[in-house]
Amino acid sequence: MASNQNPIVARVGDHDEVRTDWGRLVWHVSASQGNSEELTTGLCFINPGQMNDRHLHPDCEEVLTVIRGHIVHSWNDLEVEMQEGDVIVIPPNVVHNARNVGSTMAELAITFSSAYRSTQVIGDGDSRQA
Protein backbone atom coordinates (compact mmCIF):
# COMPACT_ATOMS: atom_id res chain seq x y z
CA MET A 1 0.00 0.00 0.00
CA ALA A 2 1.54 3.31 -1.01
CA SER A 3 1.91 5.94 1.71
CA ASN A 4 -0.28 8.41 -0.21
CA GLN A 5 -3.31 6.09 -0.18
CA ASN A 6 -6.12 6.32 2.33
CA PRO A 7 -5.93 3.86 5.24
CA ILE A 8 -7.72 0.54 4.88
CA VAL A 9 -9.43 -0.59 8.07
CA ALA A 10 -10.23 -4.30 8.22
CA ARG A 11 -13.54 -4.56 10.09
CA VAL A 12 -14.56 -7.64 12.04
CA GLY A 13 -17.00 -8.78 9.36
CA ASP A 14 -14.33 -8.40 6.66
CA HIS A 15 -12.00 -11.11 7.97
CA ASP A 16 -11.71 -14.47 6.23
CA GLU A 17 -12.45 -17.31 8.65
CA VAL A 18 -11.44 -20.91 7.99
CA ARG A 19 -12.97 -23.55 10.28
CA THR A 20 -11.15 -26.86 10.74
CA ASP A 21 -11.51 -30.05 12.79
CA TRP A 22 -8.91 -28.69 15.25
CA GLY A 23 -10.10 -25.06 15.52
CA ARG A 24 -10.09 -22.09 13.16
CA LEU A 25 -7.98 -19.48 11.39
CA VAL A 26 -9.01 -15.84 11.05
CA TRP A 27 -7.13 -13.81 8.42
CA HIS A 28 -6.90 -10.03 8.95
CA VAL A 29 -4.27 -8.79 6.49
CA SER A 30 -2.97 -10.25 3.20
CA ALA A 31 -2.99 -9.73 -0.54
CA SER A 32 -6.19 -11.79 -0.80
CA GLN A 33 -7.78 -9.54 1.83
CA GLY A 34 -6.84 -6.59 -0.37
CA ASN A 35 -5.10 -4.65 2.37
CA SER A 36 -1.38 -5.53 2.07
CA GLU A 37 1.22 -6.34 -0.54
CA GLU A 38 3.90 -7.04 2.09
CA LEU A 39 2.65 -9.35 4.85
CA THR A 40 -0.07 -11.63 6.19
CA THR A 41 -1.51 -11.50 9.71
CA GLY A 42 -4.17 -13.46 11.50
CA LEU A 43 -5.20 -15.47 14.51
CA CYS A 44 -5.10 -19.23 15.01
CA PHE A 45 -7.44 -20.85 17.54
CA ILE A 46 -6.71 -24.45 18.57
CA ASN A 47 -9.19 -26.49 20.62
CA PRO A 48 -7.95 -28.19 23.83
CA GLY A 49 -6.21 -31.49 23.05
CA GLN A 50 -6.06 -30.72 19.32
CA MET A 51 -3.27 -29.72 16.91
CA ASN A 52 -3.04 -28.18 13.48
CA ASP A 53 -1.48 -30.11 10.57
CA ARG A 54 2.30 -30.28 10.29
CA HIS A 55 3.21 -27.86 7.53
CA LEU A 56 5.83 -25.51 6.14
CA HIS A 57 5.96 -22.18 4.34
CA PRO A 58 8.50 -22.26 1.47
CA ASP A 59 8.32 -18.55 0.73
CA CYS A 60 8.25 -16.69 4.06
CA GLU A 61 9.05 -16.48 7.75
CA GLU A 62 6.33 -16.86 10.35
CA VAL A 63 6.18 -15.17 13.74
CA LEU A 64 3.88 -16.91 16.22
CA THR A 65 2.87 -15.30 19.53
CA VAL A 66 0.87 -17.16 22.17
CA ILE A 67 -1.90 -14.75 23.18
CA ARG A 68 -3.73 -17.24 25.37
CA GLY A 69 -3.17 -20.85 26.34
CA HIS A 70 -0.41 -23.45 26.57
CA ILE A 71 0.96 -25.21 23.47
CA VAL A 72 3.76 -27.51 22.42
CA HIS A 73 5.22 -26.25 19.15
CA SER A 74 7.09 -28.70 16.91
CA TRP A 75 10.05 -27.50 14.83
CA ASN A 76 11.24 -30.25 12.47
CA ASP A 77 12.06 -33.02 15.01
CA LEU A 78 12.20 -30.75 18.10
CA GLU A 79 9.41 -29.64 20.42
CA VAL A 80 9.21 -26.57 22.65
CA GLU A 81 6.57 -25.62 25.22
CA MET A 82 5.09 -22.16 24.85
CA GLN A 83 2.75 -20.16 27.08
CA GLU A 84 1.07 -16.78 27.06
CA GLY A 85 3.46 -14.07 25.83
CA ASP A 86 6.00 -16.46 24.28
CA VAL A 87 7.10 -15.73 20.70
CA ILE A 88 8.82 -17.94 18.12
CA VAL A 89 10.21 -17.02 14.68
CA ILE A 90 9.94 -19.87 12.16
CA PRO A 91 12.20 -19.63 9.07
CA PRO A 92 11.03 -20.74 5.61
CA ASN A 93 10.89 -24.52 5.00
CA VAL A 94 10.81 -25.54 8.69
CA VAL A 95 8.16 -28.23 9.25
CA HIS A 96 6.09 -27.16 12.25
CA ASN A 97 2.76 -27.24 14.03
CA ALA A 98 1.16 -26.39 17.37
CA ARG A 99 -0.55 -28.76 19.81
CA ASN A 100 -2.82 -27.35 22.51
CA VAL A 101 -1.82 -29.08 25.76
CA GLY A 102 -3.97 -26.79 27.92
CA SER A 103 -7.56 -27.10 29.08
CA THR A 104 -8.80 -23.97 27.28
CA MET A 105 -8.77 -22.71 23.69
CA ALA A 106 -5.28 -21.62 22.58
CA GLU A 107 -5.15 -18.29 20.74
CA LEU A 108 -2.09 -17.57 18.61
CA ALA A 109 -1.25 -14.40 16.70
CA ILE A 110 0.47 -15.29 13.42
CA THR A 111 2.36 -12.99 11.07
CA PHE A 112 4.08 -13.90 7.81
CA SER A 113 6.72 -11.97 5.86
CA SER A 114 4.72 -12.29 2.63
CA ALA A 115 1.26 -11.14 1.62
CA TYR A 116 1.25 -14.11 -0.77
CA ARG A 117 2.26 -16.80 1.75
CA SER A 118 1.95 -20.41 0.70
CA THR A 119 1.55 -23.43 2.95
CA GLN A 120 2.51 -27.04 2.23
CA VAL A 121 0.76 -29.50 4.55
CA ILE A 122 2.94 -32.49 5.43
CA GLY A 123 1.04 -35.75 5.83
CA ASP A 124 1.99 -39.40 6.11
CA GLY A 125 4.57 -39.47 3.35
CA ASP A 126 2.87 -36.79 1.27
CA SER A 127 2.42 -33.05 1.09
CA ARG A 128 -0.35 -30.89 -0.28
CA GLN A 129 -1.01 -27.19 -0.77
CA ALA A 130 -3.30 -25.52 1.77
N, C-alpha and C positions, 0 to 999 in steps of 0.2 A: 504494500500500500504506500503510495507516494505521500510525502509529508504535507503536500498542498491539498490533499483530499479531505473531505469531511470525515469525522470519526464514524466508525461502524460499531454499533452497540449490539452485541448478541443477546437477545432477550431469552428468557427461560423457554418459551415456546418455540424458539428457533433452533434449539440444539437437536442434533441427531442422536437418537437413543437406540442402542442395539441390545436387545435382551438375549440372554444365553441360559444354558442349563445351570451354570455356576454363579450367575449374577447379571450385571449389565455394564455397558460402556456408555458414557454420555460425552459426545464430542462438542466442544465449544468453538474452537478456532482451527481452521485448515483451509486449504485451497477449495475443497469441495463445499465447505461452509460459505465460501465467498468472502472471507474476511482476513485472509493472510496468504501471502506468497512465500513466507519464510519459515513458518513453524506450525505445529499441530499441538493443541492442548485439549485435555479432557479429564474426566473422572472415571475411575474403575471401581465398581462395587463388587465385592466377592462375598458370597454367603458363607456363614460359619461351616467349617468342615469341607469346603469346596476349594477348587483351584482352577485357574484359567489354563488353557492349552499351552504346552511348551512351544515357543516360537522364537523367531529372530527378525530383526529389521536390517536388511542388507544395505540400506541407503541412508541411515541416520542414527544418531545417538538418541537414547531415551533417558530422561530424568524422572525417577519415581519417588514421590514423597508420601509417606504414610500419614494421612490426615487423622484417621481413626482406626483402631484395631491393632491386631497382632498377627503378623504373617511370617512365613518362612519363604524367602526368595531364593530360587535356584539360579545359578550362574554356571553354565556348562555343567560340570560334575560337582560343583561346590554348592553349599547351602548356607544362608546367613539369616538369622532371626532379625526382624525389624519391628519396631513399635512406633507409636505416635511420635511424629517429629523427625524420624529417621529418613535419610535421603540416600539414594544410590544412583550413580551414573552408569548406564549400560552402553558400552560401545557398539558400533555396528557388528553384525554377524555373531553376537554372543547369544547362545540358546538360553532362554530364561522363562520363568513363570513365577507366579505368586500363589501360595497356599495359605488360606485363612486358618490359623490354628487357634483362634480366639472363639469366644462364645457369642460375639456380636458381629454384625456386618462390618467388613473391612472397607474403608474408603481410601482410595489412593489417587493422588493428583499425578497425572502423567503429561509430560511435555516431550516433544520430539523436535529435532533440529531440521526438520523438513516439513513443508506444508503438503508434500506429496508422498508421505511415508508409505512404505509397503511393509507387509507382514507375511512371513512364511511360517505356517503352522507346521510343527514337527510332530509326526505321529509315529506309530509302530513301523519304522522302516520306510516311511514316506514323508513327503512334505506337500503342502498345498498353500495356495494364496488365500489370504483372508481379507 
